[in-house]
Amino acid sequence: MTNHLKSVILTVILLAGIPSTDALPQDSQYFLHTVTQGQGLYSISRMYGVSEEDIIKANPGSETVIRIGEELRIPRSQKIKFHTIEKGETLYRLSVENNVSVKEIMDANPGLSAENFKIGQVITIPAPTGSDPLTATIETAGQELPEEIAKATESLTTDDAPYKTIHPVKRRETIYRISRAYGISEEEFLQANPKYRNSRLRNGDEVIIPFSAQELAEREKERMQAEITLESIADSTLFMLHDLKKRHEPGTVNAALILPLSLSDSSSVEQMMMVEFCQGVFLGIEKLKNENISVNLKIIDSGTPKTTRTSSVFSGIEDADLVIFGSKESDQIATASTWSTENGIPLVLPLNTNADFVFTNPHVFQLNTPQSYIYQEVYNHFFRVFDRPKIFMIDAGDNSQKEFMAGFRQAANERNIPFETILLNSIHEDISRSKYKDSEDENFKQIDEKIMELLSLDRQNIFIINSKESAPLASFLPVLQLISRNKQEGMETYLFGYPEYQTYAVDHLDEMYEVDTWFYSWFYTNNMLRESVDFGASFRRAFSRQMMISYPSYASYGFDTSYYFLKGISLYGDEFENNLHAIQTNPVQMGFKFERVNNWGGFINRKVFFIHLSNQYKVEKIDFDQ
């Protein structure tokens, strides 16, 4: 680094007028969190390492409902320092206030950018390292300040003396003459040289020539402008400097696939699923090879949880650009997450249901998304598809979908949409006694009349069972069939359900077509679609057998996952995370729509499809992102 640059940075730190101490907290006990789409108490508590009970205690009423945009008080943790960005704050100023480099703040918050550095965003502040904040940032980036910044701050280094100059007194010079020569008043001269109030100038004396009042005003104006320029570093240049160093350029991808391939029962269904996932990865790499994309893949058996705790499975893959880790064991995932953090390597978790690690590890890609995030996507898409809904919740006495239905009711209430409840138990016995094929059955007529009175001719009447189990669906389908057959002309009725409905369609396909069924899912394969047919043929050619029937299909899952991630890294290298939405694939089963859960955490997949089994006996797969 040049001496000029060092002097610029040193002067910046001194003149900014900011002490190098911990920043004053927003509150000594709490900081603020603004609720965003999909967040619930569980996910928020995992983000900050506090209990749900402590959040509820600080925010009475939050146990009942929290809304998007609502501010919650979060108890401060002793382990990690969080800060909510306030009005007027910049990245540069935060770095100096907290005595950490800009690079350290950005490394701790990879989701932070010039675009989202704004009021209300929460960031994590790393512990001070003792290094000079701005100097450390520039030196690490290996760059000097941009020309426009250096030029704007030049006055702070060349004009930082407390006086204009030192003047050697010549024979017969007076205070009046010297003051006139430098454009200052006699009083300004005497303030800088007070001893001459009571003594005369002598030949050879050295006197201080101060700045005039006008010059001081101009210097202060330049200083303020320079500091304003320096503040702009937080929103532009410093983010640019942070991204200059690269670990891997686009090209050949080094990847590792870690799966539990040696389970105790090698003939178990789970064992077969792991094998098919691996085979799907092979087919994904084969397709990439046909596109001239080179992949070096190392396959590792994760073994038992005890084996993985020793981190032995991660030996020799420190140069990997990506690791797909297929274990479902929390202990194994904890080990993998720690290793990923220490090495800065993306970690794809396709099979685990415990999503806790995505909230604190910026390198994690969580494919099994926390349900609260999926639900918000479902609500938003639902009200895009149905613009005039009247919702009927069929209460099956099952609380398994309590969270989903509570959110649905809240979303409907916010839109002033009618939402009614019908008890399934009240009609279940009538259904079991009735003879479905006899359209004159009195039990069905009574049921039909009760529900028909509630239907609206001007709205889309949508029935949602508050259970994802098959039995309530099987009980209610005959009722809905009768309603569909006897409704007024022009009246719209639909059934809306869950991902599990694609498995129940095996036994109830005709009924689900007739009642005009919709359901959401983050995976779906229609075996009549071209990509599914082609993939099935490729699988049979490669492995001389049919894929096992499962929901989701693990072979398709492995294919879609490997193809998306490996292609993305081959195209974008270390810029992969900044180009997730630019990666174009044609998935067989899974779609991908990744978003960071917070500035310091990883990515969740918010992709949701709607599947429509229409009463025209057609299947539609609706992708809302195309």
N, C-alpha and C positions, 0 to 999 in steps of 0.2 A: 504494500500500500504506500502511496506517495506521502511525503511529509505534508504537502498541501492538504491532502485528504484527511490525514490524522488531525491537523490543526482545525480543519472545518468541523470535524466530528466533536473534538474536544470543546471547541467554542460553542457548538450547538448545545452540548450538555450543560455547560456552565451558564449560558445566557437564557436557557429556557425557563429558569426560575422555578424548577420543579425539584423537590427534595427526593433523594434516592431512598425512600422508605416504602413500606407497604401502603398501598392505596387505601384511603378511607373506605370502609365497607358501606354499602347502601344501608345496612343495619347491622348492629353488632351480633345479632343472632340469626337473621334471615336474609336471603336474597330473593329476587322475583323471577318467576318462571311464567312465560306466556304459553298457554295451552295451544297446541297446534293439532291439525287433523289427525285423528287416530290415536291420540294419546289418552291414556287412562291413568288411574292412580298407580297401578302396578308398574307400567312402563316408566312413569316419572320417578317413582321410588328407586327403580333399578338404575336410572341414569345418574342419580345423585348419591346413591349409597345410603339412603335413609329409609325408614320404615313407612309403610302406608299410614300407620297409626299416627306417626309424628306429623305427617302432612295434614291429616284430617284434624289433628289437634290445633295446628296453626291456621287451618282454613275450615272453620265450622260449616257444615252443609256440603262439603265436597264429597262426603261419603255417599250422598244421594245422587248428585249430578255435577259434572264439570263441563263447561262449554268452550268451544273453540274461541280463542281470543281472551279468555278469562286469565287474570293474573293470580298466581298462587304464591304464597309465601313458603319458601323452602328452608328448613332448618340448615344452618351451616354445618359442614362436616369438618372434623379435625384432620382428616387425611388429605383431602383435596380442596384447593381453593377455587371457588366458582365466583364469577363476576358477571353481573348484568350490565350491558353497555348502556350508558346514560347519554343524555344530550350533550353535545360538544366534545365527547371523548373520541380520540383517534388511537390507532394502533401504536403509532410512535409515542404518544404521550403515556399510554398504558405501560409500554415497555419500560420507560424511564421511571414512572411512578412505582413499578413493582420490581425494579432492578433486575430485569431479565431481558434478554435480547428479543428483538422482533421475531427472529427465526425460531427461538424456543417457544414463543407463544403460538406461532403458526404450525410448528411441528406438533404441538399438543392439541391443536384444533384444525385438523386438515380440511374440515368442512367450511372453514372461514375463508371469505374472499372479499374483494373490494365491493362486490355487489351486495353481499348480505351483512357487511359490517355496519349495523344500524341499531338504533335504540331498541331495547328489549331483547336482543340476542344474548344468550348466555354462553360464556366461554370459560374454559378452565385455565387458571394461571399456574404455570409450573413454579417450582421452588427456585429461588435465586441461586445462581451459580457463581456470583462474584465478578463476572466479566462485565466490561463496559457494554451496555445494551446495543447501541447503534454500531459501535466498532465491530463487535462480535458478529452482528448480522451481515455487515458488508464484507468482512474478511471471509466468513464462511461461504458467502455467495461468490467470492472471488472477483468481485466487480467494484469499480469506483462509483461514486455518486454520478448520476447522469449529468450531462453538461448544463442543462437548464437549472438543476438544483444547485450544483456547485457555483454557478454564476450568481444565482440569487443569494447565496450565503457568503459570497466573497467579502462583502463589507464587514462581516462579523469577524473575519480573520485579519484583514488589512487595516481595520479601523477600530481596533479594540483598546487603544491606549486611553487612559483617563484624561489626557491633555493633548494639545495639538503638537507642540514641539518644545525643545529647550533652546533658549536664545542667549548667546554670549554677549554681554553688555560691552559696548564700545565707548570710547572717550566721548564725553559731552552728551550721551543719550539720556533721555529722561523717560519717566513713566508715561507721560503724555505722548511723546513721540513713538515709543515702542507700541503703545496701545493703538494709536492711529495706524501704524504700519501693518498690524495684524487684524485690524477691524474689530477690536474689542473695546469695551469701556475701561476707564481707569479703575472703576470699582471691581470689575471682573478680574483685572490684573492683580489688584490688591488681595482679593479673596484667594487667588491661587498662590500669592507670594505675600503673606501677612506681615513678615518681618520688615517690609519696606514701608509700613505705615509709620514707623518710628525711626527709620534710618534711610540714608541716601544710597542711590545706586553707585557702584564703584566699577571702574574699568576692569573687565575680566570676570565679573560676576556672571553666574548662569541662572537665568530666571525661567520659570514655567510659563508657557503661553497656553492659556486654556482655550477651549472652544467657546465661541460666542453663543449667546442664547439662541440665535437663529440656527447656527450650526448644530447645536444640541438637539433642537427640535427636528431638523432634517435627519440627523443620525438616528433618533428615536423612531422616526417614521420608517427609515430603511430597516431598522432592526425588527420592527413589528411586521413589516412586509416579508422579511426573510423568515421569521418564525411561522407566519401563515403558510409560506411555501413549504417549510419543513413539515408542517402538520399535514400537508397534502400527500406526503410520502406514505402515510398509513393507508390511504385509499387507492394508491396507484403503484408507485415505484417499488415499495417494499414487498408487495405481493408478487410483483414481477421478479424481483431479485431472488425471492424465496424459491421460485420454480426453475432456476437456471441449471442446477445440477441434476444430472440424470443417472439412474442406476442401470437402466436397460433401454436401448433404442429399439424401435420396431424391427422385427426380423424373426429369427428362430426362437421358439418358445421352449423354455425348460420348465417342465411341470411334474408334479408328483400327485399320484392318486393313492390315498390311504384308506383302506376298507377293512372291516373285520371279515376276512376271507376264510378263517379257520375256526369257525364256531364249533362247539362241542358236538352238535348234531349236524353232520355235513349234508344230510338229506332234508333238513328242515326247510320250510317255506322261506324263512328269513335268509337262510344261506343261499337259496336259489335267487332271491331278490338281489343280494349283494353281487352274485355272479353276473346276473343280467345287467345290473347297473354298470359293472365293469365292461361288459361286452358292448353296451351302448356307447361307452367312452371310446372303445376301439373304433366303432363305426364313425363316431364324430371326428376322430383323428384321420380316419381314412378319407372322409369327405374333404377335410382341410388339405390333405396331401394332394387330392385331385385339383385343388385350387392353388397349388404351388406354395402352400404354407407348411413350413417345416416345424415339427414338434418332437422334442425329446421327452419321453414320458417314463417316469420311474414308478412302478407299482409296488406298494408296501402293504404287508398284512399288519393291521393294527393290533391283532391278537386280543388279549384280555385287558381289562382296565389296569391291572397291576403292571403289565408289560409297558403300557403306554406312559404310566406315571414316571418311569425312568427316563423318558424322552428319547429312548434308544431308536424309535422308529423315525426320528427326525435327523438322525446322523447322516451326513453326506448330502443333504438337500438344501444347504444354506444358499446355494446359487439359484434356487428355483425362482421362477417368476410368478408362480401360482401353485397353491396346494389345494386340492379337493379332498376334504376330510369327511368320510362317510360314516363315522361312528355316531351312535346315539347315546353313548355313555357320558354322563356329565363330567366325571373325573377325567376321561380322555379328552373331552372338548376343552376343559380347563387347561390341561397341559398344552394342547394345540394352540389355544388362544395366547397363552404366555409366550410360547415359542414364536408365534406370528408377530407379537408385539416387539419382542426383542430383536427380531431380524427384519422387521418392516416388510413382510411378505404377505400378499393377499391370501386370505383363508376362506374358501368357499365351504359352507356348511349346508348340504342339501337334505339331510335326513333327520337331524335332531329336532326335537320339539321344544326344548328349553332354549329360549332366545335371549337369555340374560346377557350373554357375552357381547352381543351386538351393540349394547348400550354403552359400552366402555372401551371397546377395541375398534379403532378406526379402520383396521384392515379386514374385518369380518364382513362377509356377504352371507346374510341369513336368508335362505330360500323358503323355509317354513316360517312364514311371516306371523308375528303376534296377531292374534285374532282381532284385537281392537283396531289395528290399522286396516286389516282387510274389511272389516265391517264398514268403516267410513267410506271406503271405495264403493262398496256395495250400495250403500244408501245414496251416494251421489249418482251412481249409474242408474239406479232404480228410478229416481225422479227425473232422469233424462229420458228414459224409455217410456215411463208412464206420466204423462203431463196432467191427467185428470183422475187421479186414483181415489178410490175409497177402499180402505184396508180393513180386512176382517181377520183378526188373529183367532185361529182355532186352538183353543187351550186344551192340550192333551194331558195336563197334569204333570208335565215333565219340565223340570227346571234347567235342563242341560243347555237350553238356548236362552236363558234368562237375560244375559248380557246383550245378546244380539237383538232380542225383541225390545228390551228397554231402550236401546239406542235407536231402534226403528221408530218406536213410539215418540221419542224425543224429536227425531228428525221430522216426523209427520206433524207434530204439534208446532214446530218452528215454522212450518209451511202452511199451517191452518188446514191440514188435510184430515178428513174424517177417519177415525180409527176406532173400531169396535171389536168386542170380544165375544166369541161363541164357545160355550163349553162342549167339548167333544164327548165327555162322559154322559151328558144328558141325552145324547142320541145313539151312543154306542150299543146299548142293549137292543134298541129298535132295529139297528142295522143288522145285528147278529141274528135276530128273529126273522128278518124279512127275507123274501125270495127275490134276489136281485133281478132275475130275468123277467119277473112279472111286473110290468110297468104299472099295473093297477093296484099294487100292494099298498094297503092303507097306511102302513107305517111310513113308507116313503112319501106318500102324499102329505102327511102331516109335517114331516121334516121339511119337505119341499116348500110348503106354504109358510112355515115359520121363517125360513131364510129368505124366501122370495120377497117377503114384506120389507126386508132390510135393504134390498138391492136398489141401486140407482140406475136410471136409464141414461142420465147425463154424465155419469162417471164410469171409469174403468174399475170394476169390482174385482178386487184381488184378495185371494185367500192365502194365508200363510200359517202353517201349522207350527206351533212353538216347540217342535221336537224334530230332530233329524233322524229319528229311528224309523224303521220300516212299518211297524205295526200301526201307528197312528195314521200313516199315509194310506195303508191298505184299508183302514176303517173309514177314512173320509172320502176316498176316491169314488165309491158308489154314489154317495150323496151329491158330490160335485158333478158326476155324470148326469144325474137326474136333473140338476139345476141347469146344466148346459143344454139339455134336450128340451126343457120346458120354459126357458127364459123368453122374454119378449123379443120380438124382432128388433135388431139394432143394439140390443143390450150386450155389453162386453163383460165376460167373466174369465178369470185366469187363476191358475195355481202358481205360486212362487215358492221356491224351496232352496235346497242346500246341495253342496257338491256330492253328497251321498246319493242323490236322486239318480245319478248316472248308473249307479250299481243296481238300484231298484228297478230301473227301466227294463232290466232283463226279464223280470216277472210281470211288469205292469206297463209295458210299452204302449199297447193299444189304448188303455185307459188314460195314460198321460198325454197321448196325442189328442184324444177326444176332448179333454178338459182344458187344452191349450196351456201347457206347462212351461214355466220359465224356472231356471235355477242358475245360481252363480257358482263359479269354480275357478281356481287358479290353474287347473289342468283339465284337459279334455281332448280325447281322440275320437274322431269319427272315422271308422274304418273304410268309409266310402270316399274319403278325401284323398286326393292324389298323393300328398306327402306321406300319409299313413300307409297307403298301398305300397309305395316305393320303399318305405322304411321296412315294412314287414317282409318284402321280397329280399331286401339286402340282408336282413337278419337271417332268413332261412338259408341264403346262399353261403353266408359266412360261418354259420354254426350248425347247419343241417338239422334244424328243428324249428318248431313254432315257439313264439314267445309265450310265456306263462300269462294267464289272465289275472290281472291285478289292477287296482285303482289306487294310485296311478300305475302306469306301466313303467317298471323300473328300467327296462332297456331304453325306452323312449326318454325317460328322465335323464339317464346317463348321457345319451346322445345330445339332447338339447342343452344340458348344462355344459358339457365339454366343448361343444361347438361354439356356443356363445362366448364363453370366457377365453378360450384359447384363440379364437379369431380376433376378439377385441384386443388382447395383448399383442398379438402379432401385428395388428394394424397401428396401434397407438403407443405401445411401449409403456413408459411411466405416465403418459398422459391418458392411460386407459380409464382411470376413475373420472376424468373430466369429460369423457366422450361416451359414457354409457348409453345415452339415448341415440347416439349416432350409429351404434352397431346394428346392422341389418341382418336378420336371420329369418328363416322360414321354419319355425319350430313344428315338430310333430305333435307335441303335447303341451309343453310348458311355454309360457310367455315371460318376458322379463321387463320390469319397470322399477329400476332401483332408485332409492332415495336414502340419503343419510338420515339417521334418527336424531342426530344432534351434531354440533360442531366437532366433538371429540370422539364420537362413536362411529359405528360401521353402517352398513347398508342393509335395508330390508327390501324385499320384492313386493311391490304393491300392485302387481299385475292381477287383474280379475277379468274373466270372460263371463258373458251371459250366454246361456244355451237356451234355445227356444225350440220346444217340440210342439209345433203348431197344429191346430185342428185341420190343417190342409195336409197333414202327414208329411211335413217337411222338417228338416233339422237345420237350424241356423246357429252359427257360432259368431257372436258379436264381439269384436275387438274394438274397444272404445278409443284406442290410441292410434288407430290407422285412419 
